[in-house]
């Protein structure tokens, strides 16, 4: 069995945090499973978050009307992306599994991690108009990706009857719009509910559960997304025959719900 | 009639962009309506996106286990937040209307704007455990907020039967989780669908429609969110009597949908 390569993209400022402990647990368990593990510690690296012309070495094509996607596509073609982006792209290309470990800030990733998505997942490297979703670029290597994060709010607040709304809705733009879009197989998220409000025993129990999950992580089935061939290739609407096939009591996914109730836990559990 | 104050938080790298034109239209129309208009041009300001201990002047309370929300709360209490954060907070506090103008990157705001949310909307200043949602801090001044953005994808892709999923789902974490959470009255988003793929006439028409909308923007009704008193104050779940009242054919909102179909356009149109 070939050694599996894991990349952990980690975004917390403090080595004393619960996020740091969750990251350390992943490093230890996956190494014990004979994985090679790399960590991109974004705050420690002082990772640049903002998408600017400085991400391109040498001249940009159109400085008057600078368009980030087009300019980075060109720079990627010509090997002129900045060294920090190139290095992250190399790690990502080698990985069999990518774990994003972060505290949820404002219902999504912290800006430093959003900057990693904006700058590393460039046009050409991570997606093209032709290679998206289930035809996505990372489909070829069957790369898996997983969001592992802490919340400030209790789980009840993130339910379909809670004030924060259904966590499946909050996860859709991240998991479908970024990870599935690039062709990653999206594993169920690892959610640590409000560890700051938990007892020390509660936090230990959360880490123990993560430890247990990590043992079998690489064999987990990914979440379901309606495959590309269910959609019309011009309008990107579900084809009539797919609607007939996919849409019964629920819509097919949390986002493409077809006006039906959302399939419960579509963004949280595999096989639903 | 007192002069209205408008803050435009603008995130595009290029003065030649469609986003720049949309921002300029807002400045011009709102000034012609006797508003005073300020623009925070994030790329021009080289706005710092990452949430770090440097955002606090002087000592942090716990450098071993640095917690951003708690540390910035303390610094805000004591007037020790960094000058760039304090300046943005002052502009925000004075504003009657805030417009966020940006190109959608990966189904949400670019990292530089996420950094503005992460760093400016600090605990104490923008929310507390007691003051959230319809009891939120910006409720007091009836501050309005609006997302105005361009997409890369066509509108059909962002429908309930489209491959990107329902735009209402994508907007929920931003509009509910950030804007409504802080007590802003959220105006319907201004969405410029794929201007890069439009003809010059198409782009002009989009700007003309925005111009027209801007004329009456300050009198628009905000989007609907279920008010705080519909929720149990411990569990933050919809109360049984609220479920009975709010939940008929649809759930009350895109997030708090109660397992029912999402109310169409809940995050896109007022009065639905």
HADDOCK unambig.tbl for C-alpha pairs under 7 A between the chains (distance, minus, plus):
assign (segid A and resid 13 and name CA) (segid B and resid 52 and name CA) 6.84 0.50 0.50
assign (segid A and resid 13 and name CA) (segid B and resid 66 and name CA) 6.80 0.50 0.50
assign (segid A and resid 14 and name CA) (segid B and resid 64 and name CA) 6.79 0.50 0.50
assign (segid A and resid 14 and name CA) (segid B and resid 65 and name CA) 5.57 0.50 0.50
assign (segid A and resid 14 and name CA) (segid B and resid 66 and name CA) 5.49 0.50 0.50
assign (segid A and resid 15 and name CA) (segid B and resid 65 and name CA) 6.86 0.50 0.50
assign (segid A and resid 16 and name CA) (segid B and resid 64 and name CA) 5.93 0.50 0.50
assign (segid A and resid 16 and name CA) (segid B and resid 65 and name CA) 4.64 0.50 0.50
assign (segid A and resid 17 and name CA) (segid B and resid 65 and name CA) 5.89 0.50 0.50
assign (segid A and resid 49 and name CA) (segid B and resid 49 and name CA) 6.34 0.50 0.50
assign (segid A and resid 49 and name CA) (segid B and resid 111 and name CA) 6.10 0.50 0.50
assign (segid A and resid 49 and name CA) (segid B and resid 112 and name CA) 6.93 0.50 0.50
assign (segid A and resid 50 and name CA) (segid B and resid 111 and name CA) 5.91 0.50 0.50
assign (segid A and resid 50 and name CA) (segid B and resid 112 and name CA) 5.43 0.50 0.50
assign (segid A and resid 52 and name CA) (segid B and resid 13 and name CA) 6.84 0.50 0.50
assign (segid A and resid 64 and name CA) (segid B and resid 14 and name CA) 6.76 0.50 0.50
assign (segid A and resid 64 and name CA) (segid B and resid 16 and name CA) 5.90 0.50 0.50
assign (segid A and resid 65 and name CA) (segid B and resid 14 and name CA) 5.56 0.50 0.50
assign (segid A and resid 65 and name CA) (segid B and resid 15 and name CA) 6.84 0.50 0.50
assign (segid A and resid 65 and name CA) (segid B and resid 16 and name CA) 4.61 0.50 0.50
assign (segid A and resid 65 and name CA) (segid B and resid 17 and name CA) 5.87 0.50 0.50
assign (segid A and resid 66 and name CA) (segid B and resid 13 and name CA) 6.79 0.50 0.50
assign (segid A and resid 66 and name CA) (segid B and resid 14 and name CA) 5.46 0.50 0.50
assign (segid A and resid 105 and name CA) (segid B and resid 118 and name CA) 6.91 0.50 0.50
assign (segid A and resid 106 and name CA) (segid B and resid 177 and name CA) 6.19 0.50 0.50
assign (segid A and resid 106 and name CA) (segid B and resid 178 and name CA) 5.93 0.50 0.50
assign (segid A and resid 107 and name CA) (segid B and resid 173 and name CA) 5.59 0.50 0.50
assign (segid A and resid 107 and name CA) (segid B and resid 177 and name CA) 5.89 0.50 0.50
assign (segid A and resid 111 and name CA) (segid B and resid 49 and name CA) 6.11 0.50 0.50
assign (segid A and resid 111 and name CA) (segid B and resid 50 and name CA) 5.91 0.50 0.50
assign (segid A and resid 111 and name CA) (segid B and resid 111 and name CA) 5.00 0.50 0.50
assign (segid A and resid 111 and name CA) (segid B and resid 114 and name CA) 5.15 0.50 0.50
assign (segid A and resid 111 and name CA) (segid B and resid 115 and name CA) 4.91 0.50 0.50
assign (segid A and resid 112 and name CA) (segid B and resid 49 and name CA) 6.93 0.50 0.50
assign (segid A and resid 112 and name CA) (segid B and resid 50 and name CA) 5.41 0.50 0.50
assign (segid A and resid 114 and name CA) (segid B and resid 111 and name CA) 5.16 0.50 0.50
assign (segid A and resid 115 and name CA) (segid B and resid 111 and name CA) 4.92 0.50 0.50
assign (segid A and resid 118 and name CA) (segid B and resid 105 and name CA) 6.92 0.50 0.50
assign (segid A and resid 156 and name CA) (segid B and resid 235 and name CA) 6.42 0.50 0.50
assign (segid A and resid 156 and name CA) (segid B and resid 237 and name CA) 6.94 0.50 0.50
assign (segid A and resid 157 and name CA) (segid B and resid 235 and name CA) 6.86 0.50 0.50
assign (segid A and resid 157 and name CA) (segid B and resid 236 and name CA) 5.58 0.50 0.50
assign (segid A and resid 157 and name CA) (segid B and resid 237 and name CA) 6.57 0.50 0.50
assign (segid A and resid 160 and name CA) (segid B and resid 255 and name CA) 6.62 0.50 0.50
assign (segid A and resid 160 and name CA) (segid B and resid 256 and name CA) 4.89 0.50 0.50
assign (segid A and resid 160 and name CA) (segid B and resid 257 and name CA) 5.50 0.50 0.50
assign (segid A and resid 160 and name CA) (segid B and resid 258 and name CA) 4.82 0.50 0.50
assign (segid A and resid 160 and name CA) (segid B and resid 259 and name CA) 6.28 0.50 0.50
assign (segid A and resid 161 and name CA) (segid B and resid 237 and name CA) 5.49 0.50 0.50
assign (segid A and resid 161 and name CA) (segid B and resid 238 and name CA) 5.62 0.50 0.50
assign (segid A and resid 161 and name CA) (segid B and resid 256 and name CA) 5.12 0.50 0.50
assign (segid A and resid 161 and name CA) (segid B and resid 257 and name CA) 6.58 0.50 0.50
assign (segid A and resid 161 and name CA) (segid B and resid 258 and name CA) 4.91 0.50 0.50
assign (segid A and resid 162 and name CA) (segid B and resid 236 and name CA) 5.65 0.50 0.50
assign (segid A and resid 162 and name CA) (segid B and resid 237 and name CA) 4.34 0.50 0.50
assign (segid A and resid 162 and name CA) (segid B and resid 238 and name CA) 6.23 0.50 0.50
assign (segid A and resid 162 and name CA) (segid B and resid 256 and name CA) 6.04 0.50 0.50
assign (segid A and resid 163 and name CA) (segid B and resid 236 and name CA) 5.64 0.50 0.50
assign (segid A and resid 163 and name CA) (segid B and resid 237 and name CA) 6.27 0.50 0.50
assign (segid A and resid 163 and name CA) (segid B and resid 256 and name CA) 6.53 0.50 0.50
assign (segid A and resid 164 and name CA) (segid B and resid 177 and name CA) 6.86 0.50 0.50
assign (segid A and resid 165 and name CA) (segid B and resid 255 and name CA) 3.95 0.50 0.50
assign (segid A and resid 165 and name CA) (segid B and resid 256 and name CA) 4.30 0.50 0.50
assign (segid A and resid 166 and name CA) (segid B and resid 255 and name CA) 5.32 0.50 0.50
assign (segid A and resid 166 and name CA) (segid B and resid 256 and name CA) 6.14 0.50 0.50
assign (segid A and resid 169 and name CA) (segid B and resid 169 and name CA) 5.78 0.50 0.50
assign (segid A and resid 169 and name CA) (segid B and resid 255 and name CA) 6.21 0.50 0.50
assign (segid A and resid 170 and name CA) (segid B and resid 173 and name CA) 5.50 0.50 0.50
assign (segid A and resid 173 and name CA) (segid B and resid 107 and name CA) 5.60 0.50 0.50
assign (segid A and resid 173 and name CA) (segid B and resid 170 and name CA) 5.50 0.50 0.50
assign (segid A and resid 177 and name CA) (segid B and resid 106 and name CA) 6.18 0.50 0.50
assign (segid A and resid 177 and name CA) (segid B and resid 107 and name CA) 5.88 0.50 0.50
assign (segid A and resid 177 and name CA) (segid B and resid 164 and name CA) 6.86 0.50 0.50
assign (segid A and resid 178 and name CA) (segid B and resid 106 and name CA) 5.93 0.50 0.50
assign (segid A and resid 235 and name CA) (segid B and resid 156 and name CA) 6.42 0.50 0.50
assign (segid A and resid 235 and name CA) (segid B and resid 157 and name CA) 6.86 0.50 0.50
assign (segid A and resid 236 and name CA) (segid B and resid 157 and name CA) 5.59 0.50 0.50
assign (segid A and resid 236 and name CA) (segid B and resid 162 and name CA) 5.68 0.50 0.50
assign (segid A and resid 236 and name CA) (segid B and resid 163 and name CA) 5.65 0.50 0.50
assign (segid A and resid 237 and name CA) (segid B and resid 156 and name CA) 6.94 0.50 0.50
assign (segid A and resid 237 and name CA) (segid B and resid 157 and name CA) 6.57 0.50 0.50
assign (segid A and resid 237 and name CA) (segid B and resid 161 and name CA) 5.49 0.50 0.50
assign (segid A and resid 237 and name CA) (segid B and resid 162 and name CA) 4.37 0.50 0.50
assign (segid A and resid 237 and name CA) (segid B and resid 163 and name CA) 6.27 0.50 0.50
assign (segid A and resid 238 and name CA) (segid B and resid 161 and name CA) 5.60 0.50 0.50
assign (segid A and resid 238 and name CA) (segid B and resid 162 and name CA) 6.24 0.50 0.50
assign (segid A and resid 255 and name CA) (segid B and resid 160 and name CA) 6.63 0.50 0.50
assign (segid A and resid 255 and name CA) (segid B and resid 165 and name CA) 3.98 0.50 0.50
assign (segid A and resid 255 and name CA) (segid B and resid 166 and name CA) 5.33 0.50 0.50
assign (segid A and resid 255 and name CA) (segid B and resid 169 and name CA) 6.20 0.50 0.50
assign (segid A and resid 256 and name CA) (segid B and resid 160 and name CA) 4.90 0.50 0.50
assign (segid A and resid 256 and name CA) (segid B and resid 161 and name CA) 5.13 0.50 0.50
assign (segid A and resid 256 and name CA) (segid B and resid 162 and name CA) 6.04 0.50 0.50
assign (segid A and resid 256 and name CA) (segid B and resid 163 and name CA) 6.54 0.50 0.50
assign (segid A and resid 256 and name CA) (segid B and resid 165 and name CA) 4.33 0.50 0.50
assign (segid A and resid 256 and name CA) (segid B and resid 166 and name CA) 6.16 0.50 0.50
assign (segid A and resid 257 and name CA) (segid B and resid 160 and name CA) 5.53 0.50 0.50
assign (segid A and resid 257 and name CA) (segid B and resid 161 and name CA) 6.61 0.50 0.50
assign (segid A and resid 258 and name CA) (segid B and resid 160 and name CA) 4.83 0.50 0.50
assign (segid A and resid 258 and name CA) (segid B and resid 161 and name CA) 4.93 0.50 0.50
assign (segid A and resid 259 and name CA) (segid B and resid 160 and name CA) 6.32 0.50 0.50
assign (segid A and resid 259 and name CA) (segid B and resid 261 and name CA) 5.64 0.50 0.50
assign (segid A and resid 259 and name CA) (segid B and resid 262 and name CA) 6.67 0.50 0.50
assign (segid A and resid 260 and name CA) (segid B and resid 261 and name CA) 4.78 0.50 0.50
assign (segid A and resid 261 and name CA) (segid B and resid 259 and name CA) 5.66 0.50 0.50
assign (segid A and resid 261 and name CA) (segid B and resid 260 and name CA) 4.79 0.50 0.50
assign (segid A and resid 261 and name CA) (segid B and resid 261 and name CA) 4.13 0.50 0.50
assign (segid A and resid 261 and name CA) (segid B and resid 262 and name CA) 6.92 0.50 0.50
assign (segid A and resid 262 and name CA) (segid B and resid 259 and name CA) 6.67 0.50 0.50
assign (segid A and resid 262 and name CA) (segid B and resid 261 and name CA) 6.92 0.50 0.50
